[in-house]
Amino acid sequence: MTTPELAELLCMLEDRPASVFSTHDASCCRVALAWFSAMASSAARVHAPTPWPLTERWSWGPTPWPIAWCDAVRRSELDCGGLTQLAEVALQESGHQVVRVQLVERAMPERTAHWTARWSAIPGSPRWIWGEFVYHEAVGVEVDASIRVWDPTDNSWLDPATLTEHGTVMAMRVLPASHHASSSPATLEWGTCKLPLGYWAVIP
């Protein structure tokens, strides 16, 4: 059910892009991406069929944006956008067809208060908390006309019927990828939910 507060937030997030690392016009970022891709390929053989649990190497935490590849891989912490950027590359290295996924979740007040205090201490951290609602990012693995949503922050597959580590999924947007041609389905299924590509969908 869409509340006025949720509808207002989705309007605010309409133009928000997925988090993407920038690239310096130098070899530093090319080397960083090549290093990570090699790590991802190696990890895929160890962890398959489950995706690489990135938080074993990068903890979830505040991240100043914009951030380049060479700086991102050296950090000990990355926020959900940074972890999702890594997960996208890692899953592509494993041969999966992937899409970026944006979510709005409802969380407990004591958690949002803690997160707000922690993130506000890092200059450049983007806003992602509005009262009880939090913005989150994940990556979708496409299978025919459906997706499975992998949350690299929690190292788990998201299920429409269960709570996440952050809270309850209230809305989701699947961003079209370069492999989506005019003949691709305009809607992907996540469980019983139908998600129109490029548009926010409220999760019943």
C-alpha positions as CSV (number, residue, x, y, z in Angstrom):
1,M,0.0,0.0,0.0
2,T,1.4,3.4,-1.0
3,T,1.3,6.0,1.8
4,P,1.6,9.7,1.0
5,E,5.1,9.7,2.6
6,L,6.3,6.8,0.4
7,A,4.8,8.4,-2.7
8,E,6.6,11.7,-2.0
9,L,9.9,9.9,-1.4
10,L,9.6,7.9,-4.7
11,C,9.1,11.2,-6.5
12,M,12.2,12.6,-4.9
13,L,14.2,9.5,-6.0
14,E,12.9,9.6,-9.5
15,D,16.1,11.1,-10.9
16,R,18.5,9.3,-8.6
17,P,21.0,7.2,-10.5
18,A,22.6,4.0,-9.3
19,S,26.0,4.5,-7.6
20,V,28.8,4.1,-10.1
21,F,32.6,4.4,-9.5
22,S,34.3,7.1,-11.6
23,T,37.5,6.4,-13.5
24,H,40.6,8.5,-13.5
25,D,42.2,9.3,-16.9
26,A,45.2,7.2,-15.9
27,S,46.3,3.6,-15.4
28,C,45.4,3.5,-11.7
29,C,41.7,2.8,-12.2
30,R,42.3,0.4,-15.1
31,V,44.7,-1.6,-12.8
32,A,42.2,-1.5,-10.0
33,L,39.4,-2.8,-12.2
34,A,41.6,-5.5,-13.7
35,W,42.7,-6.6,-10.2
36,F,39.1,-6.7,-8.9
37,S,37.9,-8.6,-12.0
38,A,40.7,-11.2,-11.5
39,M,39.7,-11.5,-7.8
40,A,36.1,-11.9,-8.7
41,S,36.8,-14.7,-11.2
42,S,38.9,-16.6,-8.6
43,A,36.2,-16.1,-5.9
44,A,33.5,-17.3,-8.2
45,R,35.1,-20.7,-8.4
46,V,35.3,-20.9,-4.6
47,H,31.8,-19.6,-3.7
48,A,29.7,-20.8,-6.7
49,P,26.8,-21.0,-7.0
50,T,26.4,-18.3,-4.3
51,P,27.9,-14.9,-5.2
52,W,31.1,-13.8,-3.6
53,P,30.4,-12.4,-0.1
54,L,32.1,-9.1,-0.6
55,T,31.8,-8.0,3.0
56,E,34.4,-10.5,3.9
57,R,36.8,-8.0,2.3
58,W,34.9,-4.6,2.4
59,S,32.7,-3.9,5.4
60,W,29.5,-2.0,5.0
61,G,29.9,1.6,6.0
62,P,29.9,5.3,5.0
63,T,31.5,6.2,1.7
64,P,32.2,9.7,0.3
65,W,31.0,10.2,-3.3
66,P,32.1,10.5,-6.0
67,I,34.8,7.9,-5.6
68,A,37.1,6.3,-8.3
69,W,37.8,2.7,-8.8
70,C,41.4,3.0,-7.5
71,D,40.2,4.6,-4.3
72,A,37.2,2.3,-3.8
73,V,39.1,-1.0,-3.8
74,R,41.6,0.4,-1.3
75,R,38.9,1.3,1.2
76,S,38.0,-1.0,4.1
77,E,34.4,0.1,4.1
78,L,31.9,0.7,1.2
79,D,28.3,1.7,1.4
80,C,25.5,-0.3,-0.4
81,G,26.1,1.6,-3.7
82,G,29.8,0.7,-3.6
83,L,29.2,-2.9,-2.7
84,T,26.6,-3.2,-5.5
85,Q,29.0,-1.7,-8.0
86,L,31.5,-4.4,-7.1
87,A,28.8,-7.1,-7.1
88,E,27.7,-6.1,-10.5
89,V,31.2,-6.6,-11.9
90,A,31.7,-9.8,-10.0
91,L,28.5,-11.4,-11.2
92,Q,29.3,-10.4,-14.8
93,E,32.6,-12.1,-14.4
94,S,30.7,-15.2,-13.4
95,G,28.8,-15.0,-16.7
96,H,25.5,-13.7,-15.3
97,Q,23.3,-11.1,-17.0
98,V,22.7,-8.5,-14.4
99,V,20.8,-5.3,-13.8
100,R,21.0,-2.6,-11.0
101,V,18.2,-2.5,-8.5
102,Q,17.2,0.4,-6.3
103,L,15.0,-0.1,-3.2
104,V,13.2,1.8,-0.6
105,E,12.9,-0.1,2.7
106,R,11.2,0.6,6.0
107,A,13.5,0.3,9.0
108,M,13.1,0.5,12.8
109,P,13.7,4.0,14.3
110,E,16.5,2.9,16.5
111,R,18.4,1.7,13.5
112,T,17.9,4.8,11.4
113,A,19.0,7.0,14.3
114,H,22.2,5.0,14.6
115,W,22.9,5.0,10.8
116,T,22.1,8.7,10.6
117,A,24.7,9.5,13.3
118,R,27.3,7.3,11.7
119,W,26.9,8.6,8.1
120,S,26.7,12.2,9.1
121,A,30.2,12.0,10.4
122,I,31.6,11.3,6.9
123,P,31.7,14.4,4.6
124,G,30.4,13.5,1.1
125,S,28.2,10.6,2.2
126,P,24.9,10.9,0.2
127,R,21.6,11.1,2.0
128,W,19.8,7.8,2.1
129,I,17.5,8.0,5.2
130,W,14.2,9.8,5.4
131,G,12.4,9.1,8.7
132,E,11.5,5.4,8.7
133,F,12.4,4.9,5.0
134,V,15.9,4.1,3.7
135,Y,17.3,4.0,0.2
136,H,19.2,0.9,-0.7
137,E,20.9,-0.7,-3.7
138,A,21.3,-4.3,-4.9
139,V,21.9,-6.2,-8.1
140,G,19.5,-8.4,-10.0
141,V,20.4,-11.6,-11.9
142,E,18.1,-12.0,-14.9
143,V,16.7,-15.4,-15.8
144,D,14.4,-15.2,-18.8
145,A,11.7,-12.7,-17.8
146,S,12.4,-12.8,-14.0
147,I,15.1,-11.7,-11.6
148,R,16.7,-12.9,-8.4
149,V,17.9,-9.9,-6.3
150,W,21.3,-10.2,-4.6
151,D,22.0,-7.9,-1.7
152,P,25.8,-7.7,-1.4
153,T,25.4,-5.7,1.9
154,D,23.8,-8.6,3.6
155,N,25.3,-11.4,1.4
156,S,21.9,-12.8,0.7
157,W,19.1,-13.2,-1.9
158,L,16.2,-10.9,-1.3
159,D,12.8,-12.7,-1.0
160,P,9.6,-10.7,-1.4
161,A,8.1,-12.6,1.5
162,T,10.8,-12.0,4.1
163,L,12.4,-9.1,5.9
164,T,15.9,-7.9,5.0
165,E,18.7,-6.9,7.4
166,H,17.6,-3.3,6.9
167,G,13.8,-3.9,7.1
168,T,10.9,-4.4,4.8
169,V,11.1,-3.8,1.1
170,M,8.5,-1.1,0.3
171,A,9.4,-0.3,-3.3
172,M,11.8,-1.4,-6.0
173,R,13.1,-0.1,-9.3
174,V,15.0,-2.2,-11.9
175,L,17.2,0.0,-14.1
176,P,17.4,-1.1,-17.8
177,A,20.8,-2.4,-18.8
178,S,22.7,-2.1,-22.1
179,H,21.6,-5.6,-23.0
180,H,17.9,-4.7,-23.0
181,A,16.9,-4.3,-26.6
182,S,13.6,-3.2,-27.9
183,S,12.6,-6.9,-28.0
184,S,13.4,-7.4,-24.3
185,P,10.5,-7.8,-21.9
186,A,9.3,-4.4,-20.5
187,T,8.6,-6.1,-17.2
188,L,10.5,-8.5,-15.0
189,E,9.0,-10.7,-12.3
190,W,10.4,-10.9,-8.8
191,G,8.4,-13.6,-7.1
192,T,4.8,-12.6,-7.7
193,C,5.7,-8.9,-8.2
194,K,5.9,-7.4,-11.7
195,L,8.5,-4.8,-12.0
196,P,8.4,-2.4,-15.0
197,L,11.9,-1.6,-16.2
198,G,13.0,1.9,-15.2
199,Y,10.0,2.7,-13.0
200,W,9.4,2.5,-9.2
201,A,7.0,-0.3,-8.2
202,V,5.4,-0.5,-4.8
203,I,5.8,-3.9,-3.3
204,P,2.4,-5.2,-2.0
